[in-house]
Amino acid sequence: MNLLADIQHSYAKLSKSERKVADVILHAPEQAIHRSIAQLAQQADVSEPTVNRFSRRLGAKGYPDFKLLLAQSLVTGAPYVNRHVDQNDSIQDYSSKIFDSTMAALNTSREQLDYTQLAAATEALLSAHKVSFFGLGASASVAHDAHNKFLRFDTPVMLSDDILMQRMIALNANTNDVIVCFSHTGRTKALCEVAALARSEGALVIGITAAGSPLAATCDIVLATHVPEDTDVYMPMASRIAQLVLIDLLITGYTLQRGPQIQEKLRAIKASLRDSRFEPDSQ
């Protein structure tokens, strides 16, 4: 999906007013996703119905849907780096593009966040006797972050980025265990097999992965990031950031529901680590 390419290809067929809308969007697409229909119409010097008509011409149901499609296209344009980065980009150019595409990805994930699934995942972690975090390849770094943050609590936690270790942990799981699997694509066969194995042993499995993926179909609870990033060709960037934010949501909900007592314990842990750091420069 690349809505910007579609706009360029359709440009000659657009009406004069619709071209004004296209010009505004093509000039600064990262800014367009944050504008209301009234703001975009004013900037393009057209009416709001013209913006709606333009949106539908590009295959959207309306302007809100068009903004969502535009945000998705921003996070999907150079191989192994970022689709929007060009060979001749200056350091300022590619820095701005990566920041803009990442913010667009986070905005898309926020708009499509399933709060029911988030609440269910938080509740599962609260009642778990043991939590294991699994990730392979690029998703392993996200699993490491989750493990590091949950180590601060009194619930036993484990981490594995090795498929053989994951299988052993899954086989030893029981109905009191929660296993969290990280995969942007949700198409890694080995991880899907581990998730199915853990469920067969009675464990509850949470997937932080793509909606509708094979892994999502295997999990009890799914937190989807909705970042259309083709990691078969491009290095994962925005999708990883979105997954990290989901971890922050889980850790925040977990902490708040545990109440003031656990927050006091977290402060004590922080205090115990203070001597491991140099004091900040007083100047």
N, C-alpha and C positions, 0 to 999 in steps of 0.2 A: 504494500500500500504506500503510495506517495502522492498525496493530494497536490503538493506543489507542482509536481510534474504534470498532473492532470490539468491544473489551471493553465500551465504554459501551453499544453497541447490544444486546449480548447479556446485559447485566447482569441484567435481569428474569428471564431463563431459567436463570440459574445456580443451583446449589444453595446452601444457607446457607454451607457451608464454602468453596465456590468463590468466593462473594462476598467472603469475608475475604481471599482471595488477590488478587482484583481490586482491593479497596480499597487494599491495600498498594502494588500496582503503579501504580494511577492517582494515588495521593498523591505518589509519588516515583519515576517511571519511570527517571530517570537513575541512581538508586541501585540499582534492581532488577537492571539488566543486569550489575552487578558482584557480585551475591550468588549463592552456591551454592544448590542446591535445599534443602539442610538449613537454611541461614540464612533463606531466604524462608519456608519452612514454619514455622520457629520464630517469626518475626516475625508471621506471619498466624495463629499458634496453630492450625495444621492439620497433618495428616500429609504426608509426602513424596509418597505415592501421590495425594493430593488435588491437589498442585501439578502432578504429571504429568498427571492427568486434566484439569485445567484447561487445561494447555498444548495437549493434543490437541483439546479442545473448540474452541479458537481456531484450529485448522488446522495446528498444529505437529506434528512427528514425535515430539517429546519436549521436555524442558525446555531442553537446549542449543540446539535449533533455535528454541524460543520466544524465548530471549534474543537470538538473532541477528535474528529478525524484529522484536523490540522495538527493538533498536539501529538497525535500518534505518528503522523508523517515526519514530524521534527525529530523523533527519536529513532526513526528507522532509516540515508544518503550517505570514507575511504577504507577499504578492506583493512582489518586488524587495528584500525584506529577509531574512526567515527565517520559515518557516511556523509556527514555534512562538511567534513574537512577536505579541503582541496590541496593539491600538491604545492601550490604557490601561496597559500595562506601565510600571513604574517603571524607572529606570536600573539598579537592582540586579536587577530581574526579568529584563529582556532580556539583561543581561550574563551572568547565570547560565545562561540558556537557550542562548545562543550557545556559551558554553564547554562546557556539557554535551553539546550536539548534536555539536560538533566532536570532543570526546573519544570519543563513541560511534562516530562515523564512523571515527576512527583505529583504534579497537579492532576494528571490523568488518573493516577493510582488513588489519589485522595477522593476524587469524584466518584470512583467506582468501588470504593471500599465497602465490603459487606460487614456491617457492624454486628450482625447476628453471629456470623462466623468468628469475628474477633472476640466477642463476648464468650462464645463457646470454647475457643482456644484458651483464653485467659482462665476460665473456670477449670478446664482440664489440667492446666499447669498447677493451679492452686491445690487440687485434690491429688496430684500425683505423688507417689512414694519415691519415684525415681524418674528423671528426665534424661533422654539421650538425644544428642544432636548429630545428624548425619548430613554430609555433603561430599560431593566428589568434584574434582577439577576446580573450576573457578568458584563454584558454590561452596567449596570447603572453607574459603576465607570467611564467608558469611556465617557458617556453622561455628567457626572459631570465635567470632564476635559474640554470638548468642551464648556460647558456653562460658566465655569470660565474664559476661554480665550476670548470668545466673549463678556463677560460683559464689557470689556474695550472699546468697541465701542459704538456709539450712536444709533445703531439699537436695538430696544427692543428685549430681549431674555428671553425665559422661559425654565425651566427644569422640567421634571417629570419622576419619576421611579415608579409611581403608575398607574396601568392600568385604574382605574376609572377616575382619573384626566386626563389621556391621552385621554380617550374617550370624555370627556367634552371639552378639548382643541380642539380636532379634529372636533367636531360638531360645534364649534364656529369659525373655520378657514374660510378663504376666499381666493380669487385669489391673494391677495398680500402677503400671508403667505407662509413660507417654514418650513416644518417639517423634521427633520433629525432623522432617526431611526437607532439604533445600535443593531446588533445581529450577532454574529459570525456564527451561524448555519443558520439563516434565517428561522428557522422552528418553532418559537414560535407563536402559533396560535393567541393568543391575540394581539400581536404586528402587525401581518399581517392584522388582522381585523381593527385595529386602522389606519394603513396606508391606507387601502382601504376606510375607512370612511373619512379620511382627503382629499383624492383625490376626493371623491364624492362631497365634499363641495367646490372644486375648488383649494385647496392648492397644491403646488408643493411638492412632497415627495422625499427626498434623502435617499437612503439606503446605509449604510456602513455595508456590509454583504457579505455572500458567493454568488459567481456568480451562477446563475441557481437555486437559492433557491426560495421557495414560496414568501419570502419577496421581493427578487429582482424582481420577476415577477409583484409585486404590485406597485413598485416604479417608478417614472419618470426618475430618475438618480440613477445609482448604482456605488459605488466605492467598488470594491472587493479586499480583502486582499490576497486571494489564499493561505491561510495557512491551510493545511490539518490536523487540530488538532481535534481529536475526543473528544469533550467536554461532550459526553454522558458518557464517562468512565474516562477521564482525566481532571484535573483541568485546566481551560484555562490559558495559560501562553503567549506563543509567539503570539497567535492571538490577544490578548489584546494590546501587544506592537505595532503590525503592525497597529491596528486601531488608536492608539495614534499618530503614525507617519502621518497617513492620515489627522488627525485633524491639525497637524502642517503644512502640505502642504496647507490645506484650509485657515488657518489663515494667512500664509505667502502670498499666492496669493491675499487674500482679502485686506491685509494691503498695498501691493505694488500697487494694482490697485486703492486704495483710494487716493494714492499720498502723497506728503510731508506734507500736512496739517494734515492728520490723524496721521502721524508718530510723528509730533510735539505734538499733543494732547496726544499720548501715553507716550511721554517723560514727559509731565506735570503730567499725572496720576502717573507715577513712582516717580516723585519728591514729589508729595503730600503724598505718602506712606512712604517716607524716615524716617520721625520722628517716625514711628511705630516700627522701628527696632533699636537694639543696633548698635553702630558704630563698624566696624571691628577692631579686635585687631591690634594695630599698631606695636606690637613686631614681 
